[in-house]
Amino acid sequence: MRVSYLAILLLSLVALVSATISPRQQHHLHARSLPLPQQDPFYTPPNGWKSKEHGEILRSRQVDVAFLNVDKYNLQAYQLLYRTSGTYESDDNVTVATVLIPQNAKKDQLVSYTPYIDASGPQCAPSYSMRLGSKLLTDPAMAYQQLLFSILLDKGYTIVIPDYQGPSRAFAVGRMEGRMVLDGIRATLNFDKAGLSKDTKIVEYGYSGGAIASGWTAALHSTYAPELNFVGFAMGGTPANLTGTVYYLNGGFFSGFAIGGVVGVMNAYENVRDWARKQNIIKANGFEAIDFTNSHCMVDILLKYPGINFLGDYFVTSGADLMHEPIVKNITTQLTMGLNSDETPKAPVWMFHGKVDEVIPYDDALAAAHAWSSHGADVLFSANTDPYMEHLTTELLNNANILFFIEDRMAGKPFHNGFKMETVSNPLSDPRVDLEGLDSLRAAIVHLLGQTFGMGDRKLKNDLKTNARN
């Protein structure tokens, strides 16, 4: 049964991808494609926006979101342009959050979901890539993540998905990302149509690049937005140390992530851009990589730069010493989780990580967990030890456990004090995964194909289960 859960998930996604996108549908969607964010006036703040409070809504609209931008989600979806901060807390900035409200949504519970974007193309922002009519017809990364958060929608959770990289498209700049997530939650609570109160219980979740935002949301909550009622933070495959992650990725199959992280930092920090230009740090191939990364999404970047030694002299003149240059090291130190005691999560934290993760270093994530707990955080660290628990499979097989953590935190179930380490060879060993996981997955697939999301669809699910038994 546990194998069938994984098989159903994989086969269902493949079937949906192949079945939903026909040439006729692609032509129809291209004919009504949406303007890119930089061409859409919704993303431009109105006059006087700098005087507004962080998290204050500047503009809102109702939108259609879709699986693979073909099958429209049957729920209420809104986008909020809101005031936030930038690279530094004192910077003035805006970004957009997409709020998904299922039928009969719970009015006292909110999930903040930070999908991995891992690229700097403007079309990669969730507020664009999720919308019906966007040009990203077959973005597999967002499509897969839509399947995951569809399970949460079916449970009745309102979800807020912020463009946490902001207008500068600053991938891997965790402090900025965390503040944008927190202000996106503020905006959602301020949004009348969401119907949420100020004491709404909140859980934040992100994986991989999304876990950068999750980790910094947890770290900055108590100092930046202490009024928010977080009851838990979940994150997996966490890039807790930017320098360690860049070195870990460089030259490997997923080296495009390293290039993306360096470009994200340059997008955010003007002083780094100026220094690199004046010192002639970047070679012609490096500039080409920057331009490509700033105009494409994750999968294209990975396919363009597999096995590239970005820190060799092919891209930069300083080679591997780039990450040790004082101006770079100062920033990457600031972007390392767990260093400052006043940046410690106050709500329970669950971190999970594959021991053989080939994308994000396991030891750096574990070090962040230990650091947080030494400063007083309550942290559960799940080490997935089977040899097949690599980066993608670790996310995939923890799907149901993410749901369990969220539901347990919302229900106020006890959580241990301090640090706890657990070794879980296979996340599917929990018997709840067989029962609840299959049920939730079945419902999510049905809803992705056009049924209404939310607590009102139990009859449909029961009929499906009855038919499955027969």
C-alpha positions as CSV (number, residue, x, y, z in Angstrom):
1,M,0.0,0.0,0.0
2,R,2.8,2.4,0.8
3,V,4.4,1.8,-2.6
4,S,1.0,2.4,-4.2
5,Y,0.7,5.8,-2.6
6,L,4.0,6.9,-4.4
7,A,3.0,5.2,-7.6
8,I,-0.4,6.8,-7.7
9,L,1.1,10.2,-7.0
10,L,3.7,9.9,-9.8
11,L,1.3,8.3,-12.3
12,S,-1.5,10.7,-11.6
13,L,0.8,13.7,-12.2
14,V,2.1,12.3,-15.4
15,A,-1.4,11.5,-16.6
16,L,-2.7,14.9,-15.8
17,V,0.2,16.6,-17.6
18,S,-0.3,14.5,-20.7
19,A,-4.1,14.6,-20.7
20,T,-4.8,18.2,-19.9
21,I,-2.6,20.0,-22.5
22,S,-3.9,19.5,-26.0
23,P,-2.6,21.6,-29.0
24,R,-6.1,23.2,-29.2
25,Q,-5.9,24.2,-25.5
26,Q,-2.4,25.6,-25.9
27,H,-3.4,27.7,-28.9
28,H,-6.5,29.0,-27.0
29,L,-4.4,29.9,-23.9
30,H,-1.7,31.6,-25.9
31,A,-4.4,33.7,-27.6
32,R,-5.4,35.2,-24.3
33,S,-2.1,35.2,-22.5
34,L,-1.6,37.4,-19.6
35,P,0.8,40.3,-19.5
36,L,4.0,39.6,-17.7
37,P,4.3,41.3,-14.2
38,Q,6.5,44.1,-15.5
39,Q,3.8,44.9,-18.1
40,D,0.8,44.6,-15.7
41,P,-0.2,47.8,-14.0
42,F,-1.5,45.9,-11.0
43,Y,2.1,45.4,-9.8
44,T,2.7,49.2,-9.8
45,P,1.9,50.7,-6.5
46,P,-0.4,53.8,-6.3
47,N,0.8,57.2,-5.3
48,G,1.5,57.6,-1.6
49,W,2.2,53.9,-1.0
50,K,5.4,54.5,0.9
51,S,3.4,56.1,3.8
52,K,1.4,52.9,4.3
53,E,2.0,50.3,7.1
54,H,3.8,47.1,6.3
55,G,1.2,44.5,5.3
56,E,-1.3,47.2,4.2
57,I,-3.1,46.3,1.0
58,L,-2.6,48.7,-1.8
59,R,-4.6,47.0,-4.5
60,S,-6.6,43.7,-4.9
61,R,-8.3,41.7,-7.6
62,Q,-10.0,38.4,-8.2
63,V,-8.2,36.0,-10.5
64,D,-8.5,32.5,-11.9
65,V,-5.8,30.0,-11.0
66,A,-5.3,26.8,-12.8
67,F,-3.5,23.5,-12.8
68,L,-0.9,23.6,-15.6
69,N,-2.8,26.8,-16.6
70,V,-5.4,24.6,-18.3
71,D,-7.9,23.3,-15.7
72,K,-9.3,26.2,-13.6
73,Y,-9.4,25.8,-9.9
74,N,-13.0,25.9,-8.6
75,L,-12.4,28.2,-5.7
76,Q,-12.1,31.9,-4.8
77,A,-8.7,33.3,-5.6
78,Y,-7.5,36.9,-5.0
79,Q,-4.3,38.8,-5.4
80,L,-3.1,41.5,-3.1
81,L,-0.5,44.1,-3.8
82,Y,0.9,45.1,-0.4
83,R,3.5,47.3,1.3
84,T,6.6,45.5,2.6
85,S,10.3,46.0,2.9
86,G,13.2,45.2,0.6
87,T,16.7,43.9,0.9
88,Y,17.0,45.8,4.2
89,E,14.2,46.3,6.6
90,S,14.3,50.1,6.1
91,D,13.8,49.7,2.3
92,D,10.4,50.6,0.8
93,N,9.0,47.8,-1.4
94,V,5.8,46.1,-2.6
95,T,5.0,42.6,-3.7
96,V,2.0,40.5,-4.5
97,A,0.4,37.6,-2.6
98,T,-2.1,35.1,-4.1
99,V,-4.9,34.0,-1.6
100,L,-6.7,30.8,-2.3
101,I,-10.0,30.3,-0.4
102,P,-11.7,26.9,-0.7
103,Q,-15.4,26.3,-0.2
104,N,-16.4,26.4,3.5
105,A,-12.9,27.5,4.5
106,K,-11.9,27.4,8.1
107,K,-12.1,30.9,9.5
108,D,-9.5,30.6,12.2
109,Q,-6.7,28.8,10.4
110,L,-4.3,29.9,7.6
111,V,-1.4,28.2,5.8
112,S,1.4,30.3,4.4
113,Y,2.9,28.3,1.5
114,T,6.2,29.4,0.0
115,P,6.8,27.3,-3.2
116,Y,10.3,26.9,-4.5
117,I,10.8,29.4,-7.3
118,D,14.6,29.1,-7.5
119,A,15.0,31.5,-10.5
120,S,14.8,35.2,-11.3
121,G,12.6,35.3,-14.4
122,P,9.6,37.6,-13.8
123,Q,7.3,35.0,-15.2
124,C,8.4,32.6,-12.5
125,A,6.6,34.5,-9.7
126,P,3.7,32.4,-8.3
127,S,1.2,35.3,-8.9
128,Y,1.9,35.0,-12.6
129,S,2.7,31.3,-13.1
130,M,-0.4,30.0,-11.3
131,R,-2.9,32.2,-13.2
132,L,-5.0,30.8,-16.0
133,G,-3.6,32.2,-19.2
134,S,0.0,32.7,-18.2
135,K,2.6,31.7,-20.7
136,L,4.0,28.9,-18.4
137,L,1.8,26.2,-19.7
138,T,4.0,23.3,-18.6
139,D,6.0,24.5,-15.7
140,P,6.6,21.1,-13.9
141,A,7.9,22.6,-10.7
142,M,4.8,24.7,-10.1
143,A,2.5,22.0,-11.3
144,Y,3.8,19.5,-8.8
145,Q,3.6,22.0,-6.0
146,Q,0.0,22.8,-6.9
147,L,-0.8,19.1,-6.4
148,L,0.7,19.4,-2.9
149,F,-1.2,22.4,-1.8
150,S,-4.4,21.2,-3.4
151,I,-4.5,18.6,-0.5
152,L,-4.5,21.5,2.0
153,L,-7.2,23.3,0.1
154,D,-9.3,20.2,0.2
155,K,-8.9,20.2,4.0
156,G,-10.5,23.6,4.1
157,Y,-7.3,25.7,4.7
158,T,-7.1,29.1,3.2
159,I,-3.6,29.4,1.7
160,V,-1.5,32.6,1.0
161,I,1.3,32.2,-1.5
162,P,3.5,35.3,-1.6
163,D,5.8,36.5,-4.4
164,Y,8.5,36.4,-1.7
165,Q,11.4,37.2,-4.0
166,G,9.9,40.6,-4.7
167,P,10.2,42.8,-7.7
168,S,14.0,42.5,-7.7
169,R,13.5,38.7,-8.1
170,A,16.0,38.1,-5.4
171,F,16.3,34.3,-5.1
172,A,18.0,33.1,-1.9
173,V,18.0,36.4,-0.1
174,G,16.4,35.0,3.0
175,R,15.9,38.0,5.2
176,M,14.0,39.9,2.6
177,E,12.0,36.8,1.7
178,G,11.0,36.2,5.4
179,R,9.8,39.8,5.8
180,M,7.8,39.6,2.6
181,V,6.1,36.4,3.8
182,L,5.2,38.0,7.1
183,D,3.8,41.1,5.5
184,G,1.9,38.9,3.0
185,I,0.2,37.2,6.0
186,R,-0.6,40.6,7.5
187,A,-2.2,41.6,4.2
188,T,-4.2,38.3,4.1
189,L,-5.5,38.9,7.6
190,N,-6.4,42.5,6.6
191,F,-8.3,41.3,3.5
192,D,-12.1,41.3,4.3
193,K,-13.0,38.6,1.7
194,A,-10.7,36.1,3.5
195,G,-12.8,36.4,6.6
196,L,-9.9,35.7,9.0
197,S,-9.5,37.3,12.4
198,K,-6.3,38.8,13.8
199,D,-5.8,35.8,16.1
200,T,-6.0,33.3,13.3
201,K,-3.7,30.3,13.8
202,I,-0.9,30.2,11.2
203,V,1.5,27.5,9.9
204,E,4.2,28.3,7.4
205,Y,5.6,25.6,5.0
206,G,8.3,25.6,2.3
207,Y,10.6,23.1,0.7
208,S,14.1,23.6,-0.8
209,G,14.2,27.2,-2.1
210,G,10.9,27.8,-0.4
211,A,12.4,26.7,2.8
212,I,14.8,29.6,2.7
213,A,11.7,31.8,3.0
214,S,10.2,29.5,5.7
215,G,13.3,29.5,7.8
216,W,13.6,33.3,7.8
217,T,9.9,33.7,8.4
218,A,10.4,31.6,11.5
219,A,13.5,33.5,12.5
220,L,12.1,37.0,12.0
221,H,8.6,36.5,13.3
222,S,9.2,37.5,16.9
223,T,11.0,40.8,16.0
224,Y,9.3,41.8,12.8
225,A,5.7,40.7,13.2
226,P,5.2,39.4,16.7
227,E,1.4,40.0,16.6
228,L,1.0,37.0,14.2
229,N,-0.3,33.9,15.8
230,F,2.1,31.2,14.4
231,V,1.5,27.7,15.8
232,G,4.2,26.0,13.7
233,F,6.8,26.2,11.0
234,A,7.6,23.3,8.7
235,M,10.4,23.1,6.2
236,G,12.4,20.5,4.3
237,G,15.5,20.3,2.3
238,T,16.5,23.6,3.9
239,P,19.4,25.7,2.4
240,A,20.4,27.1,5.8
241,N,23.8,28.2,4.7
242,L,24.1,29.9,1.4
243,T,27.9,29.5,1.1
244,G,27.7,25.8,1.9
245,T,24.9,25.3,-0.6
246,V,26.8,27.1,-3.4
247,Y,29.9,25.0,-2.9
248,Y,27.8,21.8,-2.6
249,L,26.0,22.5,-5.9
250,N,28.9,23.9,-7.9
251,G,30.0,21.5,-10.7
252,G,27.2,19.0,-10.0
253,F,24.1,18.2,-12.1
254,F,22.1,20.8,-10.2
255,S,24.7,23.6,-10.5
256,G,22.1,25.9,-12.1
257,F,20.8,26.4,-8.5
258,A,24.2,27.8,-7.5
259,I,24.1,30.2,-10.4
260,G,20.6,31.2,-9.5
261,G,21.6,31.9,-5.9
262,V,24.5,34.1,-6.9
263,V,22.3,36.0,-9.4
264,G,19.6,36.5,-6.7
265,V,22.1,38.0,-4.3
266,M,23.4,40.4,-7.0
267,N,19.8,41.4,-7.8
268,A,19.2,42.4,-4.2
269,Y,22.5,44.0,-3.2
270,E,23.5,47.0,-5.4
271,N,26.8,47.2,-3.6
272,V,27.7,43.7,-4.8
273,R,26.7,44.5,-8.4
274,D,28.8,47.7,-8.3
275,W,31.8,45.9,-6.8
276,A,31.7,43.0,-9.3
277,R,31.5,45.5,-12.2
278,K,34.3,47.7,-11.0
279,Q,36.6,44.8,-10.1
280,N,35.9,43.0,-13.4
281,I,34.9,40.0,-11.5
282,I,32.4,38.6,-14.0
283,K,33.6,37.3,-17.4
284,A,31.5,37.3,-20.6
285,N,30.1,33.8,-19.9
286,G,29.1,35.0,-16.5
287,F,27.2,37.9,-17.9
288,E,25.4,35.6,-20.3
289,A,24.5,33.3,-17.3
290,I,23.1,36.3,-15.4
291,D,21.0,37.4,-18.3
292,F,19.7,33.9,-18.9
293,T,18.9,33.4,-15.2
294,N,17.1,36.7,-15.0
295,S,14.8,35.7,-17.9
296,H,14.1,32.0,-17.3
297,C,12.6,29.7,-14.7
298,M,14.1,26.9,-12.7
299,V,13.8,24.0,-15.1
300,D,15.3,25.9,-18.0
301,I,18.2,27.1,-15.9
302,L,19.0,23.5,-14.7
303,L,18.9,22.2,-18.2
304,K,21.1,25.1,-19.5
305,Y,23.8,24.7,-16.8
306,P,24.2,21.1,-15.7
307,G,27.6,20.2,-14.3
308,I,28.9,23.7,-14.6
309,N,31.8,24.8,-12.5
310,F,30.4,28.3,-11.9
311,L,33.2,29.1,-9.5
312,G,35.8,28.2,-12.0
313,D,37.5,30.8,-14.2
314,Y,35.0,30.2,-17.0
315,F,32.5,32.6,-15.3
316,V,34.3,34.7,-12.8
317,T,37.9,35.9,-12.5
318,S,38.2,35.1,-8.8
319,G,37.2,31.5,-9.1
320,A,36.4,29.6,-5.9
321,D,37.6,32.6,-3.9
322,L,34.5,34.5,-4.9
323,M,32.5,33.3,-1.8
324,H,35.4,34.4,0.5
325,E,35.6,38.0,-0.8
326,P,34.8,40.2,2.2
327,I,31.9,41.9,0.5
328,V,30.4,38.6,-0.4
329,K,31.2,36.8,2.8
330,N,29.6,39.6,4.9
331,I,26.3,39.1,3.0
332,T,26.3,35.3,3.1
333,T,27.0,35.4,6.8
334,Q,24.0,37.6,7.3
335,L,22.0,35.0,5.3
336,T,23.0,32.1,7.4
337,M,20.2,30.7,9.7
338,G,20.7,30.3,13.4
339,L,23.6,32.7,14.0
340,N,21.7,35.3,16.1
341,S,19.9,34.4,19.3
342,D,17.3,37.1,18.8
343,E,16.3,35.4,15.5
344,T,14.9,32.2,17.0
345,P,11.5,30.6,16.1
346,K,9.0,30.9,18.9
347,A,6.5,28.3,17.6
348,P,7.3,24.6,17.1
349,V,9.6,23.8,14.1
350,W,9.7,20.6,12.1
351,M,12.6,20.2,9.7
352,F,13.0,17.1,7.5
353,H,15.9,16.3,5.2
354,G,17.2,13.4,3.2
355,K,20.5,12.1,4.5
356,V,21.8,11.7,0.9
357,D,20.2,14.9,-0.4
358,E,22.2,15.6,-3.6
359,V,21.0,19.3,-3.9
360,I,21.0,20.8,-0.4
361,P,23.7,19.8,2.2
362,Y,22.2,17.8,5.1
363,D,24.8,18.9,7.7
364,D,24.0,22.7,7.2
365,A,20.3,22.1,7.9
366,L,21.1,20.0,11.0
367,A,23.4,22.8,12.2
368,A,20.7,25.4,11.9
369,A,18.3,23.1,13.8
370,H,20.9,22.7,16.6
371,A,21.6,26.4,16.7
372,W,17.9,27.4,17.0
373,S,17.3,24.9,19.7
374,S,20.4,26.1,21.6
375,H,18.7,29.5,21.6
376,G,15.5,28.1,23.0
377,A,13.5,26.9,20.0
378,D,11.5,23.7,20.0
379,V,12.7,21.7,17.0
380,L,12.0,18.3,15.6
381,F,14.6,17.2,13.0
382,S,13.6,14.2,10.9
383,A,16.5,12.5,9.1
384,N,15.3,10.4,6.2
385,T,18.0,7.8,5.8
386,D,17.0,5.4,3.0
387,P,19.5,5.6,0.1
388,Y,16.7,6.7,-2.3
389,M,15.7,9.7,-0.1
390,E,17.3,12.3,-2.3
391,H,16.0,15.8,-2.7
392,L,12.9,15.3,-4.8
393,T,11.9,11.9,-3.2
394,T,12.2,13.3,0.3
395,E,9.7,16.0,-0.5
396,L,7.5,13.6,-2.4
397,L,7.3,11.0,0.4
398,N,6.8,13.5,3.2
399,N,3.7,14.9,1.5
400,A,1.3,13.4,4.0
401,N,3.5,14.1,7.0
402,I,3.4,17.8,6.1
403,L,-0.3,17.6,6.3
404,F,-0.2,15.8,9.7
405,F,2.2,18.4,11.1
406,I,-0.1,21.3,10.0
407,E,-3.2,19.6,11.4
408,D,-1.6,18.7,14.7
409,R,-0.4,22.3,15.2
410,M,-3.7,23.7,14.3
411,A,-5.4,21.3,16.8
412,G,-3.0,22.4,19.5
413,K,-1.5,19.0,20.1
414,P,1.5,18.8,22.4
415,F,5.0,19.3,21.0
416,H,8.2,18.4,22.7
417,N,10.5,21.0,24.3
418,G,14.0,21.7,23.0
419,F,15.7,19.6,20.3
420,K,14.6,16.2,19.2
421,M,16.2,14.1,16.5
422,E,14.4,11.2,14.8
423,T,15.7,8.9,12.2
424,V,13.0,7.9,9.7
425,S,14.3,5.6,7.0
426,N,11.0,5.8,5.0
427,P,8.4,8.6,5.8
428,L,5.7,6.3,4.5
429,S,6.1,4.0,7.5
430,D,3.5,6.0,9.5
431,P,0.3,4.0,9.1
432,R,-1.7,7.3,8.8
433,V,0.0,7.8,5.4
434,D,-1.7,4.8,3.9
435,L,-5.2,5.9,4.9
436,E,-5.1,9.7,5.0
437,G,-2.5,10.1,2.3
438,L,-4.3,8.2,-0.3
439,D,-7.6,9.8,0.6
440,S,-6.2,13.3,0.4
441,L,-4.3,12.6,-2.8
442,R,-7.4,11.2,-4.5
443,A,-9.4,14.3,-3.5
444,A,-6.7,16.6,-4.7
445,I,-6.6,15.0,-8.2
446,V,-10.3,15.2,-8.5
447,H,-10.3,18.9,-7.6
448,L,-7.5,19.7,-9.9
449,L,-9.7,18.4,-12.7
450,G,-12.4,21.0,-11.9
451,Q,-14.4,20.0,-8.8
452,T,-14.9,22.5,-6.1
453,F,-12.2,22.7,-3.4
454,G,-13.1,22.5,0.2
455,M,-15.0,20.8,3.0
456,G,-18.3,20.7,1.0
457,D,-17.1,17.9,-1.3
458,R,-17.1,15.0,1.1
459,K,-19.8,13.1,-0.7
460,L,-17.8,13.0,-3.9
461,K,-14.8,11.7,-2.0
462,N,-16.9,9.0,-0.2
463,D,-18.3,7.9,-3.6
464,L,-14.8,7.6,-5.0
465,K,-13.7,5.5,-2.0
466,T,-16.8,3.3,-2.3
467,N,-16.1,2.7,-6.0
468,A,-12.4,2.0,-5.3
469,R,-13.4,-0.8,-2.9
470,N,-15.8,-2.3,-5.4
